[in-house]
């Protein structure tokens, strides 16, 4: 009976509350203190620091509010506002066509295999360096979450699309030999155009072609074709070198023969004309003095005959047995040598 009885008070005020529905004023103070501490902690969570080279994007209920640079800032704590901090100074690298696994490199055929203009397939690896020039565009025009991973994905997809277009407009030989630098430069321009068209806020710094070769399945056959082409070029260069050497010499030899022929022609004609003039002179002299001219011609002819032969003179005095033999040719040769 006493458990459910209620004691009634007198003139000093109200009585006891058996159900605890009334509390003393002093009991509210700890609750207010706890609430104040919690509210202060909640307000304190709104402070954040932005380092150099970073930008902070404040979102109010998921909507863009403002952009803050380096320094200490405050925003209305969650769930009213959130902050996305994006590094705009770091140079990020994304690879296309392969992945690095420690020291090994593993090709990704889905990204690496591309079709050329002459309908050949090549395995292409690219490395792209980029930074973020407009974090707001990256967060709101592409996605709201994971800006770094999202930027890598966007750059990789844009690079793959651009490289496929550029490789498809060039031949295989050009892509894997002297055209690497040109393809990389063209790819950088096209990738930047694609990213700017969609306002992604990403800036392409450099694109490098790490590797360009035929697929592994046909590499041996392609190497044989390359060696055959190199042999063809080598033999062609040797033939051109031989032609460049032999043709000028043949032309010089032909020119010399022509000059000698012209000289022989001129000399023969001049000799014939001289002999003709001499014959005319002799004929005139012969008509004037036939005997003298005949003796003269005989003497001159004998002179020509004996000039190139040895001559021996024998002198026998008065029919005696003593003879003098004199060799004219040997004496003349001896006198000329002396």
C-alpha positions in Angstrom: 0.0 0.0 0.0 2.9 2.4 0.7 4.4 1.9 -2.8 1.4 3.5 -4.5 0.6 6.0 -1.8 1.4 9.7 -2.4 2.4 11.9 0.4 0.7 15.3 0.5 2.5 18.3 1.7 1.5 21.2 3.8 2.1 24.9 3.7 5.8 24.7 2.6 4.9 24.0 -1.0 4.4 21.0 -3.1 5.0 17.5 -1.9 7.1 14.7 -3.3 6.8 13.5 -6.9 6.7 9.7 -6.7 7.1 9.4 -10.6 10.2 11.8 -11.0 8.3 14.1 -13.4 9.9 17.2 -11.8 13.6 18.0 -11.7 15.5 20.5 -9.9 16.8 23.6 -11.8 20.4 22.6 -11.0 20.0 19.5 -13.1 19.7 21.4 -16.4 23.2 22.9 -16.1 25.2 19.8 -17.0 23.0 19.1 -20.0 23.5 22.7 -21.3 27.3 22.3 -20.8 27.3 19.1 -22.7 25.3 20.6 -25.5 27.6 23.6 -25.6 30.7 21.5 -25.8 29.2 19.4 -28.6 28.1 22.6 -30.4 31.6 24.1 -30.0 33.2 20.8 -31.3 30.8 20.9 -34.3 31.7 24.5 -35.0 35.4 23.6 -34.7 35.1 20.9 -37.3 34.3 23.6 -39.8 38.0 24.8 -39.8 40.3 23.5 -42.5 43.7 24.3 -43.9 44.6 24.5 -47.6 48.3 24.0 -48.5 50.2 25.8 -51.2 49.3 24.4 -54.6 45.9 23.3 -53.5 42.4 24.7 -53.9 39.4 24.0 -51.7 35.9 23.8 -53.2 33.1 24.4 -50.7 29.8 22.7 -51.4 26.6 23.7 -49.7 24.0 20.9 -49.8 26.0 19.5 -52.8 25.9 22.8 -54.7 29.0 24.9 -55.4 29.5 27.7 -52.9 33.0 29.1 -53.3 36.7 28.3 -54.0 39.4 29.1 -51.5 43.2 29.1 -52.0 46.0 28.4 -49.5 45.4 29.3 -45.9 43.1 28.7 -42.9 39.4 28.7 -43.7 36.1 27.9 -42.1 32.8 26.5 -43.5 29.5 25.5 -42.0 30.2 22.0 -40.8 28.5 18.9 -42.1 25.8 18.1 -43.0 25.3 21.6 -44.4 28.6 22.1 -46.2 31.4 19.9 -47.3 34.9 20.7 -48.7 36.8 19.1 -51.6 40.5 19.9 -51.6 42.2 19.4 -55.0 46.0 19.6 -55.6 46.5 21.8 -58.6 50.3 22.0 -58.5 51.3 18.3 -58.7 52.1 16.8 -62.1 50.2 13.6 -62.4 51.1 10.7 -64.8 48.7 8.3 -66.3 49.7 5.5 -68.7 47.8 4.2 -71.7 48.3 0.7 -73.1 50.2 -0.8 -70.2 50.4 -0.9 -66.5 53.5 -0.9 -64.3 53.7 -3.7 -61.7 56.9 -3.1 -59.8 59.7 -3.4 -62.2 57.7 -5.3 -64.8 55.5 -3.8 -67.4 52.3 -5.5 -68.5 50.6 -4.6 -71.7 46.8 -3.9 -71.8 45.7 -5.1 -75.2 42.3 -3.4 -74.9 44.0 -0.1 -74.8 47.3 -0.8 -76.7 46.2 -2.5 -79.9 45.3 0.0 -82.6 44.6 -0.1 -86.3 46.7 1.9 -88.7 45.8 3.5 -92.0 47.3 0.6 -94.0 45.2 -1.9 -92.0 48.0 -3.2 -89.8 47.7 -3.6 -86.0 50.4 -2.1 -83.7 50.9 -2.2 -79.9 51.2 1.4 -78.7 52.2 2.6 -75.1 51.8 6.2 -74.0 52.6 8.1 -70.9 50.6 11.3 -70.2 51.6 14.0 -67.8 48.8 16.4 -66.7 47.8 18.8 -63.9 44.4 20.3 -62.9 43.9 23.9 -63.9 40.2 24.2 -62.9 39.1 21.9 -60.0 35.5 23.3 -60.2 35.1 22.1 -63.8 36.6 18.7 -62.9 34.2 18.2 -59.9 30.9 19.5 -61.5 31.3 18.9 -65.2 32.6 15.3 -64.9 31.8 14.0 -61.4 31.5 15.1 -57.8 33.6 12.4 -56.2 37.2 11.1 -56.3 38.7 14.0 -58.3 42.2 12.3 -58.6 40.9 8.9 -59.8 38.4 10.6 -62.0 41.0 12.8 -63.6 43.2 9.7 -64.4 40.2 8.0 -65.9 39.2 11.0 -68.0 42.7 11.6 -69.3 43.2 7.9 -70.1 40.0 7.6 -72.1 40.6 10.9 -73.9 44.2 9.9 -74.8 43.1 6.5 -76.0 40.5 8.0 -78.3 42.8 10.7 -79.6 45.7 8.2 -80.3 43.4 5.8 -82.1 42.3 8.6 -84.4 45.9 9.7 -85.1 47.3 6.2 -85.5 44.4 5.4 -87.8 45.4 8.2 -90.1 49.1 7.2 -90.5 50.9 4.1 -91.8 52.4 1.4 -89.7 56.0 2.2 -90.8 55.6 5.9 -89.9 54.1 5.1 -86.5 56.8 2.8 -85.4 59.8 4.5 -86.9 60.4 8.2 -87.5 56.8 9.3 -86.7 56.8 8.7 -83.0 57.5 12.3 -82.0 55.0 13.7 -84.5 52.3 11.3 -83.3 52.9 12.3 -79.6 52.7 16.0 -80.5 49.5 15.6 -82.5 48.0 13.4 -79.7 48.7 16.1 -77.1 46.9 18.8 -79.1 43.9 16.5 -79.8 43.6 15.3 -76.2 43.7 18.9 -74.9 40.9 19.8 -77.5 38.8 16.9 -76.3 39.2 17.8 -72.6 38.5 21.5 -73.2 35.4 20.6 -75.3 33.9 18.9 -72.2 35.3 21.5 -69.8 37.0 18.9 -67.6 39.5 21.4 -66.1 42.5 19.2 -66.9 45.6 20.5 -68.6 47.9 18.2 -70.6 51.6 19.0 -70.1 53.2 16.3 -72.2 52.5 13.0 -74.0 55.3 10.6 -74.7 55.2 7.5 -76.8 56.9 4.8 -74.7 56.7 2.0 -77.2 55.3 1.2 -80.7 55.7 -2.2 -82.2 53.7 -5.0 -83.8 51.7 -7.3 -81.6 53.7 -10.1 -79.9 52.0 -12.8 -82.1 53.4 -11.4 -85.3 56.6 -9.7 -84.1 58.9 -12.4 -85.5 57.4 -12.1 -89.0 57.5 -8.4 -88.8 61.2 -8.4 -87.8 61.9 -10.6 -90.8 60.1 -8.1 -93.0 62.0 -5.2 -91.4 65.3 -7.0 -92.0 64.4 -7.7 -95.6 63.5 -4.0 -96.1 66.8 -3.0 -94.5 68.7 -5.3 -96.8 66.8 -3.8 -99.7 67.8 -0.3 -98.7 71.4 -1.4 -98.1 71.7 -3.0 -101.5 70.0 0.0 -103.1 72.5 2.3 -101.4 75.4 0.1 -102.6 74.0 0.2 -106.1 73.6 3.9 -106.0 77.1 4.3 -104.7 78.5 2.1 -107.4 76.5 4.0 -110.0 77.7 7.3 -108.6 81.3 6.1 -108.9 81.3 4.3 -112.2 79.1 6.7 -114.2 81.4 9.7 -113.8 84.4 7.6 -114.6 82.8 6.2 -117.7 81.8 9.7 -118.8 85.3 10.9 -118.2 86.7 8.0 -120.2 84.3 8.6 -123.0 85.1 12.3 -123.0 88.8 11.5 -123.2 88.3 9.1 -126.1 86.3 11.8 -127.9 89.0 14.3 -127.3 91.7 11.9 -128.5 89.6 11.1 -131.6 89.2 14.8 -132.3 92.9 15.4 -131.9 93.7 12.4 -134.2 91.2 13.7 -136.7 92.7 17.2 -136.7 96.3 15.8 -136.9 95.4 13.4 -139.7 93.7 16.1 -141.7 96.5 18.6 -141.1 99.1 15.9 -142.2 97.1 15.1 -145.3 96.7 18.7 -146.2 100.5 19.3 -145.6 101.4 16.3 -147.8 99.0 17.5 -150.5 100.6 20.9 -150.4 104.1 19.4 -150.5 103.1 17.2 -153.4 101.8 20.2 -155.3 105.1 22.0 -154.7 107.1 19.0 -155.8 104.9 18.6 -158.9 105.6 22.2 -159.8 109.3 21.7 -159.3 109.3 18.5 -161.2 107.7 20.1 -164.2 110.5 22.7 -164.2 113.5 20.3 -163.6 112.6 16.7 -163.9 116.1 15.2 -163.5 117.0 17.2 -160.5 113.7 16.6 -158.8 113.9 12.9 -159.5 117.4 12.7 -157.9 116.2 14.8 -154.9 113.2 12.5 -154.4 115.4 9.5 -154.5 117.9 10.9 -152.0 115.1 11.9 -149.6 113.6 8.5 -149.9 116.8 6.7 -149.2 117.4 9.0 -146.3 114.1 7.9 -144.8 114.9 4.3 -145.3 118.5 4.4 -143.9 117.6 6.7 -141.0 116.2 4.0 -138.8 118.6 1.2 -139.7 122.3 0.4 -139.0 124.7 1.0 -141.9 128.1 -0.6 -142.6 130.7 0.9 -145.0 133.6 -1.1 -146.3 136.6 0.6 -147.7 139.1 -1.5 -149.7 142.1 0.6 -150.8 143.6 -0.1 -154.2 142.3 -3.6 -154.4 144.5 -4.7 -151.4 143.7 -7.2 -148.8 143.4 -4.7 -146.1 139.8 -3.5 -145.5 138.3 -0.9 -143.2 134.9 -1.7 -141.8 132.9 1.3 -140.3 129.5 0.9 -138.8 127.7 4.1 -139.2 124.7 3.4 -136.9 126.8 2.3 -133.9 129.1 5.3 -134.3 126.2 7.7 -134.5 124.5 6.1 -131.4 127.8 6.3 -129.5 128.3 9.9 -130.4 124.8 10.8 -129.4 125.2 8.9 -126.1 128.5 10.8 -125.4 
